[in-house]
């Protein structure tokens, strides 16, 4: 790693214009391993061609020399840092998912007067735009396929056709919007990997997360190698483009709940099976009909071998046809279709009503009385009539082989046996056989094939073949109507049933933002734990935990953001990860990709070939489940108003429900991996978290601390967010980092506050540098950049998260005008502040 310093003359007058003299670079490893306390570096001019002088750099004294010499401890610490930086941070996998890195080094003293070297790294990620683009492509392809499937249903009855038009309009609208958004994203620079908070309302950026950063901290001490702690920070996943005038996703989905229950419930797998059955019947019906015609043609030759060959083919195809009809999906779909559309189930799939006489229609069972036995009787008739044909062919073959003298006596016995079988088949078909009296009316009597007079083979097989065709046609019509119903209702459930198009688009956008953040966290966690066998076994056994921490209030627009985030995080539970082998070590081949459909997305995470070979065999190609949990505690002044005069029930419900999900995951982890390090402490942590959630304490940030502690104990992914991932997020992250240093690395308690101040000042400078804040010297949030964070007893923010004292005192006027006493108090306080300011 190279350290570069731009040097300029120090001046006391801030109005004097500064200019760069030059730059000097050096290796941190060489600087710390040097035996000399100082190193002279050549100062180069900005053009890089001429020298501008020399600069002296001094190495840090990492240990008190009275304990051990610096020549022993400093090189050890340097080697650890240098190896980590060059071997891990510069690996192709890390360079692929992180970009625009900004680093800062700190030195903090421990309780035993030793030193910690802390390295903070703030990074952007190209996943901010690459994953949204892939998700948009998948959604466009999925809706286009659904449009094609619905269009292939041919002509439908009027009420069914109305549903199809609704599906087509819904899908076409989303396809148009997503194609336009995807085109806008493709026009962005290839180097774009960051969406600032000022662009969160842009329509073409609504799928990209706001201020998505990876905030990583490496802690190195002389006695231990570097330990990494990652936190993903991003603006709360919400659709700012559509705003929150009518609430967030949770409220909007509850308003349109009747749409989701108006259609029969059929899964994607059942819809795929229905399409397969439609395709199979479209192939088998012509085959059965063709073989039946061929059987009649061959019967004219009166050759037993040829007749048997055709009969074997007909039997094979008909049995395959019957096997397809026995699918339970057909029966369930017919029952559902009769309950919803009684009048249309007796129609052909092309919309034309089956020909039937008035007498036959009177004998048809009432649609409301349709039961499972009706469909069982339909496909059973096909098998029975096939048995009649097989029996007839067998008798014709035997007749050909017997002497002519026995022919007459056999013809007298035939009507009694075969006629009874045929009569049984006709009796089973019941009213179905009476629908076409012109064709099958003569079959109620004794068939000509069993008459005592001699006749040709074709004349004896013809009535049975005609009956077979009628039974097959009837079964196909009913099965086709049932499968059409499945495909149509599944399309309705996945489109119109999810709500209006703008609600579905909002849900996809919120999900895209949450997905980009959690994938970034998982990739970093995976690459940092490829050598941890316990973690890899945990991925295979129970999956990975993703803990979302939000600091949103439950009033105003942030209430809508919280409703958006609740649904977006819950949708992540259908996401799975798959570790794959990268083709090359190019950055493009190491970026995660998406596959599958909405509701069953798979994130393919490629790793370099040498790392993939070392993975456990059971993890290769297997799906890793994602278990997202979400905890929210509002900490600003809007939350104070909401808790005193508003409603914070949403926050309480979210925390309680996600505690149950977290408890379920931890219970499964304890059962499957009881020897996992630190797992024995989970029951006590969960008990404390349960009590804290139930306490209903105002601004109880202990909920967030305990949830974060449980997450790190089970090797989970940590994600923190607020409205824009700036002020409140920075306060939370810096506090968590300092608590980690104190609890796990013995940071001196007397140095805790100074370390917290140092990290928070660096966050402000990073914000200006990365465009998170306004370029002026005043922070957008109103936090002063010069004063120390001494005002820890703020009325609005909890003591542990309190930032620097606010420069501007903006009171909620609407709240203060409630009573005349508060108005007078407001005037007095404003006057005092103004007098103090201008003195």
N, C-alpha and C positions, 0 to 999 in steps of 0.2 A: 504494500500500500504506500502511496506517495503522499506526503504532506506538503502542501503549497501554501505560502503566505504572501499576500500582497502587502507591501510595506509602503508607508507614506509618512512624512514628517509629522511629529506630534506638535500640535498647536493648541494654545489655550483659548484662542478666540474662535468660537464655533462658526462665525461668519466668514472666516478665511476659507477660500476655496482649496480643497484638497486635490492632490493628484498622485497617481501611482508612480513610485520610483522604479519598481521592478519586482521580480519574484525570485524565490529560492525554493528548491525542492530537495527533499532528503528522505531516506528510508527510515521509518521508525525503528526497525530492527537494528540497523547500523548505528543509529543515534544512541539507543539504549545499551547496546553491547560495547560501545566504545569505552576504553579505559580512561579516557580523558573526560573531565567533567563538562568541558565545552567543546563545541565543534564549530569551525569556521566554514561558512558556506558562501559560495560565489553568488553575488546578486546580479541577475541578468535583467537587462532592460526589457520593456514590453515587446520590442520587435524581435527579441531573442538573438540578436546578432552581436550586440555590444555588452560589455560589463558595466555595471553601475556601482560596483563596490563590493563589500563583504558584509555578512551578517553573522553574528555569533548566536548559536543555539545551545541551550543547556538542557541536559537530560534530567528527568524527574528522579528524585530520590525515593525509591519505592519502599525501603525499609530503613528503620533506624539502625545505624551502623554499630550501635552498641550490642545489638543482638547478633547480627550476621553481616558480613561484608557485602557491599552492594554488587561486588563482582560476582557473587553467587546468586543472590535473589533476583536482581534486575534482569539478567539474561534469561533466567527460567521463566519469569513473567513475560518477557518479550517473546521468547520462543513460542509460548502458548498462544499469545495474541497473533503473532505472525503466521503460525501454522493455520490457525482458524481462518484468518482473513484470506490467505492465499489458497488453501485447500478447499474450503467450503464456500465462502462467499463468491469466489471467482469461478466456481464450477459452472458448467453450461446450464445445468438445471436451474440454479439460482439466478443466473443472468437472464434466463428466459422469462421468469415471472416477476422480476424486480427491475425497476429502472429509476433514473433520476434520484439516486441515493444521496442523502445528506447525513453525515456522521459527525458526532461530537464525542469527545473523551472527557471523563471526569475521574478525579482521584478523591476517594472518601476514606476516612479513618474508621477503623473498627473499634470494638470495645476493648480489645487487647492491644491497642496502639499499633496495629498493623494497617496495611493499606489495601484498598480495593481499587482495581482499575475497571471502570464502568464505561462501556461503549454503547452509545445510543445510535440507532440507525433508523431514519425515516425514509421510506421508499414508496414510490408510486408503482403501479403495476399495469401492464398492458391488458390484463384481464378486465379492466374497467370497460373496454370496448370490444375485445375479441369475443367474450362470452355472450354479451347481448346480441352481437351480430349472428352468432351461431344459433342462438335461441330464436331469433326472428326468422332465420332460414328454416328451422324446424317447424315453427308455427305456420309459415306460409305453405310449406309442403304438406303439412297435416291437413290444413283447411282445403287446400286444392284437391287432395285425395278424397276428402269427404264430399266435396262438390261433385267429383266424378262418380263416386259411389251412388250418390242420391240421384244423379241424372240417369244412371244406368237402370233405374227401377222402372223405366218405361212409363206408360200411361197409368195413372192411379185414379181411384175414386175421388170425388170432389173434396171431401174432408181430408183425405190423405194428401191430396195434391196441395191443399192449403198449407199443411205442415211442411211439405217439401219446399214450397216457395219461401216460407219463413227461414228455413235452414239455409237455402241458397242466398237469400238477401243478407243474412247474418254473416255467413262465411265470406261472401264477396266484399262486404264492407271491411272486415278485418284484413283480408288479403290486400286490399288497396291501401289501407293505412300502413300496414307492416312493410309493404314493398316501398312505399314512399320514405318511411323511417330508415329502412335498410339502405336505400340509395343515399340518403343524407349522411349516414354513418360512414359509408364507403368513400365519401368525398372528403372526410377528415384526413388530416396528415397521417402518414404511417407512423410518425413518432408520437402522436397524441395518445396519452395514457392517463389523462386526468380530467375530471369534470369539476369545475369550481362551483362554490355555492351560489355565485351570481348567475350561473346558468341552469340552476335546478328546475326552473319553470319552462325551459325551452322544450318545445314540442318534440323536436327530433332527437333530443337527448333524454327523454323520459325513461328509457330503458337502461341508461347508464347510472351507476351509483355515484353519489355526491361525495367528493373529498375522500375517496377510498385510498387509504394509506396502510402500509405495514409498519408498525412501530415495534422495533425489536431492541432488546437490551441484552448485552453480553456482559457477564460479571466474571472477572478473572482475579484470582488471588494467588500468592506464591505457592500455596499448598494444593491448589486444585486448578484444573484446566477451565477454559471458558464454558459458562453455562448460559444458554440462550432462553429468553422469555419473550414470547410474541403476543402482541395484541393487535387485532385488526380494527381500525377505526374508520367509520364512514357515516355519512348523514343518514338519519333514519330512513329506511326504504319506504317511500311514499310518492304518490303521484302529485307533484306540485303543479303540473300543467293543468290538470282538471280542477285544482284547488279543493277546498274542503267546505264549501258552502253548504252542501247537503250531507256532510259527514264523511267518514272514511269507509273502507271496504266492508267492515263488519256491519255497519248500519245499512249500507246500500244492499248488501246481500240478504239481510233480514227482511228488507222491504220487498225484495223480489223472490222471497222464499216460495210463494205459490207456483212460480214457473218451474222450479226444480222438482216439485212433486207432481206435476201434471202429466208426466210421461212415465211409462213403464221403465223399470230399472233393468237395464241390460249393460253388461260390462263390455270393455273393448275386446276381450277375448271372445265373448259370445257374439259380438258383432262380426269379428273375423270368421268365426265358425259359421255364422249365417251366410256370409258371402261365399265361403267354401261350399256350403251345401247348395246354394243357388247354382254355382258353377258345376258342381257334381251332377245335379239333376238335369241341368241343361245338356250335359254330355251323355248321361245314362238313358234318358228317355228316348232319344233317337236311336240309340243302340238297341234297346229292347224292342222298339217298334220295327227296326230294320231286320233283326233276327227273327221276329215273329213272321214277317212277310217272307223271309227266306225259308222259314219252316214250311209255309204253305206251298212255296214254289217247288221245294224239294219233294214234298209229298206227292206231287204229280208223277214223279219218276217211280214211286213205290219201291225205293231201295232203302233197306233197313240201315245200312252203314252210313249213307249220306244223311239220312234223317236223324240218326243218333248223334252224328258230329254237330249238326246245327242245334239239336236240342241241348247238348252239353254247353255250347256257347250261350244259348239263351238262358239256361239255368244259372250259369255263372254270373252273367250280367244282372239277371233279375234278383238273385240273392244279394249281390252287392247293392243293388237299388234298395232292397228291403232293409239291409243293414244301415244304410244312410237314413232311412225314414224312422228307424227306431231311436234316433237321437232324442234325449229328453228335452233338448232345447225346442224342438218342433212342437212337442206336446204343450210345454209351458207357454210358448208364444201363441199357440192357437187359443188356449184358455184366456190369456191376457187380451188377445185381439177380440174374442167374443165378448168379453166384459166391457171393452172400451168402444168397439165399433161393431155392434152385432150385425148390422145390415150389410157390411162390406166383406165379411169373411167368406160369404158364399160366392163372391165374385172372383173371376179369374184375375191374375196379376196384371193383365192388360186393361182391366176396367170393364170388360164385357161380361154381362151376367150369363151364367151357365144356362143352357137351354133346359127347360123343365116344364112339364105340363102342370096345369093347375092342380090336378089330383095328386101329382107327385109332391108339389110344394106343400100341400096340406099335410102330407105324411112326413115332411121333414121335421126333425125335432126343433123345438123352440131354441133360439140362440141363447137365451138365458139358461136353458136346461142343458147346454152343451157340457159334456163331461169327458174325462180321460178315455172312457170306453169307446166313445165315438171315433176318436182317432185311431185307437188300437184296432177297432174293427176295420177301418179303412185299409191300413197296410197289411192286416192279416188276410184280407180277401185276395190280395195280390199273391200271397204265398199259397193259398188254397187253390186258386185257379191254375197256378203253375203246377201244383201236384196233380190236378186233373189232366193237364196236358201230358205230363210225364207218364201217367198211368195209361192214357190213350195210346201214346207212342209205343209203350211196352206191349200192349195188347195187339197193336198192328204188327209189330215185329214177330210176336208169337204166332199170330195168324198166318204170316207168310211162311213160317217154318213148319207148321202142322200140315198133316195130310188134308186134302180137300174133303175127305169123308167126315172129318170132325168139324168142318167149318160151320155147318148149319147149326149143330148143337151149341157151339160156342157163341154164335150170334144170338141165340135165344137167352143165354145167361148174361150176356154183356149189359143189357139195359138195366138189369136189377142192381148191379154193383156200381158201375161207373155213373149211371144215372143218379144213384143216391148221393154220390160224392158231389156231382155237379149241382144237384138240388140243394145240398147243404151249403155250398158256396153261395148260391143265389139267395138262400134264406138268410145267410149272414149279411149280405149286402143290403137287404131290406129295401128301403125306399131309394137308395142310390141306384139300384138296378132298374127302378121304374122310371128314372128320369129320361131314358131314351127308349121308349117302347118300340120305335121303329126298328131298332137294332137288336135289342135283347128281349123283346116281348115274347118271342117264340121260344126262349130258352126255359120258360117256366114249365113247359110240357116236356115230353120225352124228346131228346135231341135226335135229329135224323141220323147222327153217327151211330146210334144204338138201335136203329130199326132193323128189323129182321131181313129186309131186302139188302142185297149187295150194293155197295156204293163205293166210290173212290175214296182214297185216304184224305184228300183235300176237303171233301165234303164233310168228313167226320171231324177234322181238326178245325174247320172254319169257325164254328160257333164258340169253341173254347178260346181261340186266338182273339176273336172279336171281344169276348168278355175280358180277357187279359188286358187288351188295349184300353178298354173302358176303365178298368180298375186302376191301371197305371196312370191314366190321364187324370182321374179323380184325385188320386193320392198326390200327384205332382201339383195340381192346382191348389190343394189345401196347403201343402208344404211350402209352395212358392209364396202363397199369401202370408203364411206365418213368418217366413224368413224375410220377406219384404217389410213386414211389420217390425221385426227385430232391427233391421238396418235403419229404417226410418226413425224408430223411437230412440235408438242409440245415438243417431245424429242429432235428434232434437235434444236429448239429454246432455250432450256435449257442447251444444251451441246455444240454442234458445233457452234451454233449461237452466243454464248458468246465469241468466239475466240478460239485460240489454247489452248491446255491443260495446258501449262505452264502459260499462262495469267490467266486462270481460277483459277489455283492453287495459283498464286500470289494474286489474289483478295480474295480468301478465307482466306489466311494467314493474310493479312492486316486487313480484317474484324474481324478475331479472336482476334487480338491484341487490336483493338479499342473496341470490345465487352467486353473483360475482364475488361478493365479500366472503362467503363461506368457502367457496372453492379456493380462493387465495389463501385463507387460513389453513385449509386442509393440506394444500400443496406444501406450504412452508413447514407444517408439522410433520408431514411424511418425509420430506428430504432431511429434516433434522433428526429423524428417529429411524432411519433405515437400518441402523445397527442395533436397535433396541428390540430384542426378540419378544419381550413381554408386550410391547406396544403393537407389534405386528400380529401377535396371537390375539390380542384384544380386538384388532380390526376384523379379524376373521370370525371371531366368536360372537361378539355383540355389536360391533360397529363403532362409530366414532360419535362423541358428544360435541355439539356446537352450542355454546352458551352465549346468547345475545343479551347484552346489558344496555338498556336505554334509559335516558335521563329526561324523558318528555313529561310535560305537565298534562293534567287532565282537564284543561280548559282551552277554549279558543281553537286555533288551527292545529295546535299540537295534539289535541284530543283526536282529530281526524287522522293525524300522522300515526298515532298509537293504534288506531283501529286498522289502518293500512298495514302497519308492521305486524300486528297480531296475525292477520290472515297470511301475509307473505311468509312469515316464519313457519306457520303451521303447514303451508304448502311444501316446504322443504322436506317434510317427513317422507314424501314420496320419491325423493332423490336418492340414488345410490352411486357409489364410486366403483371404478374398476381400474386397477393398475395394469398398464400395458407396457410393452417394450417399445421404446422409441426407435424409429428407423435410423435416424442419424442424431448427431448431437447439435444440429442446427437449432437456433432458437424457435423457428416455426414448427419443428417437429416435436419440441418439448412443451409446447403450450397445450393445456387441457382442451378437449373437444367434447361435444355433446352428441348423444344419440338417443333414439327412442322417441316417444311422443309425450305430449302434455299429460302429467299424472304418472308417468313411468320413465322419467328421464334418467339417463346413465351418463355420468361424467367420467370420461376416459382420461386418466392421468398417466401420461407417458413418463418413464424414467429411463435413464441411459442404460444401454445393454449390460454393462458391468454391474450396475446396481440391480437390475432385473434378475440376473442369474443368481444373485445371493438371496433373493426373497424366498420365503417358505413356499413349497410347492402348492399347498392348499390355498395360498393367497393369490396365486397367478390365475387370472381370468375369473376369479370369484367376485361377487358383488358385495360391496361394503355398505352397510346401512348407515344412514345419517339420522341422528336423534337430536333435533333442535329443541332447545328450551329458551324461554324468553322471560326476563325479569325487568320490571320497570319501577323506578322511583323518581318522581319529579322533585327537583331541588331549587327551582327558581321562584320568583315572586308570584307568578301565575299559579303555581302549585299551592302556595300559601293561601291565596284567595279561594282556590278550588276546595281545599280541605276545610276551610272555615265557613264558606258560604256556598260552595258548589257541590259537586259530586265526584268522588274518587273511587266509585265502585268498580269501574273498568279496571283500574290499576290493581285493586284487591283481587278481582276475579282472575286477571292474567297471572298474577304471582301465585295464587293458590293452584290454578290448573297446571301451571308449569312446574310447580313443586312436585305435584303428583307424577308428572312425566319424568322428572329427574329422579325421583325415588324409584320408579319402575326400572329405569336404566341401571341405577346403582345396584338394585336387588339382583337383576340378571347378571351383572358383572361379578358380584360376590358369589353367585352360585356357580358360574362357569370358570372363573379364575380366582379361586380363593387365596392363592399365593401371590397375587399381584402386590408389589410394594405399596405401602400406605393404605391398602384397602381396609385394614382393620379399623381405621379411624373414621370410616364413612358413617357408621350408625350414629355416632355422637354428633358429627357435623350435620347430618340430615335432621336429627332431633332438634338441634339448635336452630337450624333454618326453619323448621316447621313452627317452632315457638315464635320466632321473629316474624314470620309471615302472618301468624294469627294475632300478633300483638296489636295490629292496626295503629302503630305509632306513626306520627307525622314525620315525613321525610326520613324514614328509617333506612338509611344507607347501609345499615348492617346486613340487610337482605342481600344487597349487591356483593358485599365483602364475602359473606358465607357462600353464596352461589359461586363466586369466582374461586374460592378456596376448594370447593367440591370439584369444580371443573378442572383445576390444575391437578388435583389428586388423582383423577381418573384420566389424565392425559387428554383433556378435551381442547377444543378450539375456542379461544376467547375473542369476542367481538363487542366493541363498545361504540355507542352512537348517541347523538342528541339531534337537534334540529339540523345543524350543518356540520357537525363534527369539529367544532372549533373550541369555544371557551369551556363549556361544561365537560366536553370529552377530554380536553387537555387537563383540566383539574382532576378528573377521575383517573386518567392514565398515570400522570405523574405521582399522584398519591399512592396508587397501587405499586408502582415501581419502587418507591421509597419504602413502602411496607415490606415488599419482598426483600429488599436489601437489609432491612432491620431484622426480619424474622428468620431469613434463611442464610444470610451472610454476615450477621453480627455487626451491622452498621451501628456506630456509636449513637446512643440516644441523644447526646448533646449535639450531634451533627445532623440529626434528622431534619430539623427545620431548615438549616442552611442548604442541605442537599435538595430539599423540596423547592426552595426558592430558586436555586441554580437551574434545576430542570425546567421550572415553569418560565423562567426568563428565556431559556433557549427555545421553548415552544413558541413564544411570541415572536422571536426573531425568525424562526422557521416559517411561521405563518406569513410574515411580510415577504420572505424570500420566495415562497411557493405560491403566493397570490391568494392565500386563504383570508388575509386581512387587507384592509385598505392600505395603499402605499404611504399614506401620511403617518405622522408620528402618533396618532391617536388610534387606539384599538377600536374596532367596530363595536365591540360589546360594551364599551364604556369603562373597561378596566384600565386603570392607570398603569403605565409601563415603567414608572420610576419609583413609586412608593413600594415599600415592603408589605407583604401580606399580613399586616398586624391586626386588621379588623376581622378577627376570627369569630366574633360573636354577632355576625350579621343576622338580621331578622329573616332574610330570604333564603340564604344558602347554608347548609349544615356547616358546622364549625370545621370539620375535616376537609371540606371541599371549598372553603371560602377563598376567593381570589384576592387580588390586591384591592385596596380601598377604592370604591368608585369615585371617579372625578365628577360625574354629572349625577345629580339627584333628581331623577324623574319619578314622581309619584303618580300612581293611578288616580287621575282626577275624578273619574266617574265613581270610584270607590269612596273618595274623600268627600264627595258632595252628598253622601247619603244623609248626613245630619249636619246641622249648623255648627255643632261643637267641633266636629272633625274639620270643617271648612276653616274655622278660626285657627285651629291647630296648624293646618296646612299653611295658612298665611303667615303665622308667626315663624314657623320653621323656615319657610322660604326667605323671609326677611333676614333671619339670623344668618342663613347661608350666604346670602348676597353681601351682607356687611362683612362677614369673615373673608369672603373672596376678594373684595376690593380694598381691604386693609393691607 
